[in-house]
Amino acid sequence: MEFHYYLPVNLVFGRGSVGKIGAVVSKYGKKALLVTGQSSTKKSGLLDRVIKYLEKEGIDSTVFNKVRQNPLTTTAEDAARLAKAQRCDMVIGLGGGSIMDCAKAAAFLAVNDGDISDYIFNRLESDTALPVILVPTTCGTGSEGNGFAVLTNPENGDKKSLRCNAIIAKASIIDSECMMTMPKGILASVGFDAFCHCMEAYISKIGQPFTDMMSIYGMEQLGRCLPLLYEGENDPEAWDAVSLASTIGGMVINTAGVTLPHGMEHPASGLRDIVHGRGLAAITPVVMEESIHGCPEKFAKISQCLGGKDENDCTERIREFLDKLQLTTTLGELGIRPEDVDWMTENCMKVSAAGISCHPVTFSRLGIKDLYMKALYD
């Protein structure tokens, strides 16, 4: 057995830990670009609190608050221009996965010339960026635990990640109290994304003992705690468990990658701006049902993490999990039309080749098209 594991991320975990942000980031500079969303951190008061924590350590900040779901390459470029204009020497991402990904991309573009799509598709390479500090406010993408930044190109709908060790956070402050104001629908969507990260890394062909162990732990915690929180049980320990599982999900995909569910979802949300977790909810059961024979022993474990018996009831358990979170849906219900399927199939082959190759079952172009067609209605 041979494998390589490398992930230099500093995790600062615990309730109330956001109060330490000034001391944590002070070693990286004196002027921060603070990337956040359009309203949630402002409404919750978190943005103003973070600015005050920074000021106490003598750190100035400039706020960029134009990030939306499925962040665009052009938005990251705008943020990078502001960082350069304000002479920022670090970037802080305060928000959910879209915001953290945009912050990482802005930190990269602030010190690298050229079109970011060239770096995403490996036509250009660089391993430099401004220091990145991340504070997640949703328990989903795990962006605080990896070197990925998923962006959508508005010119052609390509949704693909910039991957670079330089954008791994210098510090990620994971405070579950920052997540407790999430609306139920967002909690369900991001939580299922986190579960898919763990599940896909677990079945990935390039998985390894470290990622397998972490993936199982993440799936167990999400399977147990996410429905409880969704149903309104505001248990701080459950929030901690879900927050940690989300970070683990980001960490395992950094090493083991994602597989076909994410590979197929990105073209859908890139095309129609679908909420990522809902897109996964429409696609995942269909893909997994046709994939169990690829590694039945691992699908048996996935089922057990959701309270099932073995591989034979795995898909049923995934569907039940989605029902508990009121996420059961189809691509058709999310706005995908039959005439979109050919484009999504071709785009999946283009942008998600790595995920396709890591999946335990090999699907042809026609096979992926058939899965899309089934997910339209099933």
C-alpha positions in Angstrom: 0.0 0.0 0.0 1.4 3.4 -1.0 -0.2 6.8 -0.6 0.7 10.5 0.0 -1.1 12.9 2.3 -0.4 16.6 2.5 -2.8 19.3 3.8 -1.2 22.2 5.7 -4.3 23.9 7.1 -4.5 25.5 10.5 -7.9 24.8 12.0 -9.0 26.9 15.0 -12.1 25.1 16.2 -14.6 25.9 19.0 -17.6 27.9 20.0 -16.6 31.5 20.4 -13.4 31.1 18.5 -14.3 33.9 16.0 -13.4 36.3 18.8 -9.8 35.3 18.3 -9.6 36.4 14.7 -7.6 39.5 15.3 -4.9 37.7 17.1 -4.9 34.8 14.6 -4.5 37.0 11.5 -2.2 39.7 12.9 0.9 37.7 11.8 -0.2 37.9 8.2 -0.5 41.7 7.7 -2.2 44.9 8.6 -4.8 45.4 5.8 -7.4 42.8 5.0 -9.9 42.5 2.1 -12.9 41.1 3.9 -15.0 39.1 1.5 -18.6 38.4 2.5 -22.1 38.1 1.2 -24.7 40.7 0.4 -26.6 40.7 3.7 -26.5 37.7 6.0 -23.3 38.5 8.0 -24.4 42.2 8.2 -27.9 41.2 9.5 -26.5 38.8 12.1 -24.0 41.4 13.3 -21.1 39.0 12.6 -19.5 41.3 10.1 -19.4 44.3 12.4 -18.0 42.1 15.2 -15.2 40.8 13.0 -14.3 44.3 11.9 -14.1 45.3 15.6 -12.0 42.3 16.5 -9.6 43.2 13.7 -9.4 46.9 14.8 -8.4 45.9 18.3 -5.3 44.3 16.8 -4.6 47.3 14.6 -5.8 45.7 11.4 -7.7 47.7 8.9 -10.2 46.1 6.5 -12.0 46.8 3.3 -15.3 45.0 2.7 -16.2 43.3 -0.6 -19.8 42.2 -0.3 -20.9 41.3 -3.9 -20.6 37.5 -3.7 -23.7 35.4 -4.6 -24.3 31.7 -4.8 -22.3 29.9 -7.5 -19.6 32.7 -7.5 -18.5 33.9 -10.9 -15.0 34.3 -12.2 -15.8 38.0 -12.9 -16.8 38.5 -9.2 -13.4 37.1 -8.1 -11.7 39.4 -10.5 -13.6 42.4 -9.1 -12.6 41.4 -5.5 -8.9 41.1 -6.6 -8.9 44.5 -8.2 -10.2 46.0 -4.9 -7.6 44.1 -2.9 -4.8 45.6 -5.2 -6.3 49.1 -5.2 -6.5 49.1 -1.4 -3.1 47.5 -1.0 -4.4 44.6 1.0 -1.9 42.1 2.3 -4.3 39.3 3.1 -7.9 38.2 2.4 -10.5 37.1 4.9 -13.5 35.1 3.7 -16.5 35.4 6.0 -19.5 33.4 5.0 -20.5 30.2 3.2 -18.8 28.2 0.6 -19.4 30.6 -2.3 -17.9 33.4 -0.3 -14.8 31.4 0.9 -14.2 30.2 -2.7 -14.4 33.8 -4.0 -12.0 35.0 -1.3 -9.5 32.3 -2.2 -9.7 33.1 -5.8 -9.4 36.9 -5.1 -6.3 36.2 -3.0 -4.8 34.2 -6.0 -5.7 36.8 -8.6 -4.3 39.7 -6.5 -0.8 38.4 -7.2 -1.2 36.5 -10.5 -1.7 38.0 -13.9 -3.9 36.5 -16.7 -7.2 34.9 -17.1 -8.2 32.7 -14.1 -9.8 30.2 -16.4 -6.3 29.5 -17.8 -5.2 28.5 -14.2 -8.3 26.5 -13.6 -7.7 24.4 -16.8 -4.0 24.2 -16.1 -2.9 26.2 -19.1 -1.1 28.5 -16.7 0.4 27.6 -13.3 1.3 29.4 -10.1 1.6 28.6 -6.5 1.4 32.1 -5.0 -1.4 34.0 -3.4 -2.1 36.5 -0.6 -2.6 34.8 2.8 -6.1 33.5 3.2 -8.1 33.3 6.5 -11.5 31.8 6.4 -14.5 31.9 8.8 -17.3 29.6 7.6 -20.9 30.5 8.5 -22.4 27.4 6.9 -21.6 23.8 7.4 -21.4 22.5 3.9 -18.6 23.1 1.4 -15.6 22.5 3.7 -13.8 25.1 1.7 -12.0 26.1 4.9 -10.2 22.7 4.8 -8.9 22.6 1.2 -7.1 24.3 -1.6 -10.2 24.4 -4.0 -12.1 27.5 -5.2 -15.1 26.6 -7.4 -16.1 29.3 -9.8 -18.5 29.7 -12.8 -17.4 31.3 -16.0 -20.4 33.5 -17.0 -19.3 33.4 -20.7 -19.7 29.7 -21.2 -21.2 28.2 -18.0 -18.1 26.2 -17.1 -18.2 25.5 -13.3 -14.8 24.2 -12.2 -12.4 24.6 -9.4 -9.1 26.5 -9.2 -6.8 24.0 -7.3 -3.7 25.4 -5.6 -1.9 24.8 -2.4 -1.3 28.6 -2.1 -5.1 29.1 -1.5 -5.2 26.7 1.4 -6.1 28.9 4.4 -3.4 30.0 6.7 -6.0 29.7 9.3 -9.6 28.6 9.3 -11.7 29.7 12.3 -14.6 27.2 12.7 -17.1 28.5 15.3 -20.4 26.6 15.2 -22.1 29.6 16.9 -21.6 31.5 13.6 -23.8 28.9 11.8 -26.8 28.8 14.1 -28.7 31.5 12.3 -28.9 29.6 9.0 -32.4 29.1 7.6 -33.5 25.5 7.6 -33.4 25.2 3.9 -29.8 26.4 3.7 -28.8 24.1 6.5 -30.3 21.1 4.7 -28.7 22.0 1.4 -25.2 22.7 2.7 -25.4 19.7 5.0 -26.2 17.3 2.2 -23.3 18.8 0.2 -21.0 18.0 3.2 -22.3 14.5 3.3 -21.7 14.0 -0.4 -18.1 15.2 0.0 -17.5 12.5 2.6 -19.3 9.9 0.6 -17.7 10.6 -2.7 -14.2 10.8 -1.2 -14.9 7.4 0.5 -15.8 5.7 -2.8 -13.2 7.5 -4.8 -10.6 5.3 -6.6 -7.9 7.6 -5.2 -9.0 7.4 -1.6 -6.6 6.1 1.1 -6.7 5.1 4.8 -6.7 8.7 6.1 -9.5 9.9 3.9 -11.5 6.7 4.5 -11.3 7.1 8.3 -12.3 10.8 8.2 -15.0 10.2 5.6 -16.7 7.6 7.7 -16.6 9.8 10.8 -18.1 12.7 8.8 -20.9 10.6 7.4 -21.7 9.2 10.8 -21.9 12.7 12.4 -24.0 14.1 9.6 -26.3 11.1 9.4 -27.0 11.4 13.1 -27.0 15.2 13.8 -28.1 17.0 10.6 -31.7 15.7 10.7 -31.9 16.6 14.4 -30.8 20.2 13.8 -33.1 20.5 10.8 -36.0 19.4 12.9 -35.2 22.2 15.4 -33.2 20.5 18.1 -30.8 23.3 18.8 -28.1 21.2 20.5 -24.7 23.0 20.6 -22.9 19.6 20.5 -24.8 18.6 17.4 -23.8 22.0 15.8 -20.2 21.2 16.7 -20.5 17.8 15.2 -22.0 19.0 11.9 -19.5 21.8 11.6 -16.6 19.5 12.1 -18.0 17.0 9.6 -18.3 19.7 7.1 -14.6 20.7 7.5 -13.7 17.0 7.2 -15.6 16.8 4.0 -13.5 19.6 2.6 -10.3 18.0 3.7 -11.0 14.6 2.3 -11.9 15.8 -1.2 -8.7 17.8 -1.2 -6.9 14.4 -1.3 -9.4 11.9 -2.7 -11.4 14.2 -4.9 -15.1 14.1 -5.7 -16.7 11.6 -8.0 -19.6 11.6 -10.5 -22.4 13.2 -8.4 -20.4 16.4 -8.1 -19.1 16.0 -11.6 -22.6 15.9 -13.0 -24.0 18.6 -10.7 -21.6 21.4 -11.6 -22.8 21.7 -15.2 -26.4 21.9 -14.0 -25.7 24.7 -11.5 -23.3 26.3 -13.9 -26.0 26.5 -16.5 -29.1 27.3 -14.4 -27.7 28.8 -11.2 -29.2 26.0 -9.1 -28.5 25.8 -5.4 -25.6 23.3 -5.3 -27.0 21.0 -2.5 -30.4 20.7 -4.2 -28.7 19.8 -7.5 -26.8 17.1 -5.7 -30.1 15.9 -4.1 -31.6 15.4 -7.6 -28.5 13.6 -9.0 -27.0 11.6 -6.2 -29.6 8.9 -5.6 -29.7 8.2 -9.4 -26.0 7.9 -9.7 -25.4 5.8 -6.6 -28.1 3.4 -7.5 -26.2 2.5 -10.7 -22.8 2.5 -8.9 -23.1 0.1 -6.0 -21.6 -2.9 -7.8 -18.4 -0.9 -8.2 -17.5 -1.2 -4.4 -20.4 -2.9 -2.6 -18.5 -3.1 0.7 -18.2 0.7 0.8 -21.8 1.3 -0.1 -22.7 -1.1 2.8 -20.8 1.2 5.1 -22.5 4.3 3.7 -25.8 2.7 4.4 -24.8 1.9 8.0 -23.8 5.5 8.5 -27.4 6.4 7.7 -28.9 3.7 9.9 -29.2 1.0 7.2 -27.9 -2.6 6.9 -25.8 -3.0 3.8 -25.3 -2.1 0.2 -28.8 -3.4 -0.8 -30.6 -0.7 1.1 -28.0 2.1 0.5 -29.9 4.1 -2.1 -33.1 3.8 -0.1 -31.3 5.2 3.0 -30.0 8.1 0.9 -33.5 8.9 -0.3 -34.8 8.7 3.3 -32.1 11.0 4.4 -33.1 13.5 1.7 -36.8 13.1 2.8 -35.9 14.0 6.4 -34.3 17.2 5.1 -37.1 18.0 2.7 -34.6 17.9 -0.2 -36.2 15.3 -2.4 -36.4 16.8 -5.9 -35.6 16.2 -9.5 -33.6 18.2 -12.1 -36.8 19.0 -13.8 -38.2 20.6 -10.7 -35.0 22.6 -10.4 -35.5 24.1 -13.9 -33.4 21.8 -16.0 -35.1 21.0 -19.4 -34.6 18.0 -21.6 -32.9 20.1 -24.2 -30.2 21.0 -21.6 -29.1 17.5 -21.3 -26.8 17.3 -24.3 -24.9 20.4 -23.3 -24.6 19.3 -19.7 -23.3 15.9 -20.8 -20.6 17.5 -23.0 -19.8 20.0 -20.3 -19.5 17.2 -17.7 -17.0 15.4 -19.9 -15.1 18.7 -20.3 -15.0 20.1 -16.7 -15.4 17.0 -14.6 -13.0 14.5 -16.1 -11.2 14.0 -12.8 -14.4 13.2 -11.0 -15.5 10.8 -13.7 -12.2 9.0 -13.5 -12.3 8.7 -9.7 -15.8 7.2 -9.7 -15.9 3.4 -8.9 -17.9 2.7 -12.0 -16.9 4.0 -15.4 -19.8 5.7 -17.3 -19.6 6.5 -21.0 -20.8 9.8 -22.4 -24.1 8.0 -23.3 -24.3 6.6 -19.8 -23.9 10.0 -18.2 -26.6 11.3 -20.5 -28.9 8.5 -19.4 -28.3 9.4 -15.8 -29.2 13.0 -16.5 -32.4 12.0 -18.2 -33.4 9.8 -15.3 -32.6 12.5 -12.8 -34.9 14.9 -14.7 -38.0 12.9 -13.5 -36.9 10.3 -10.9 
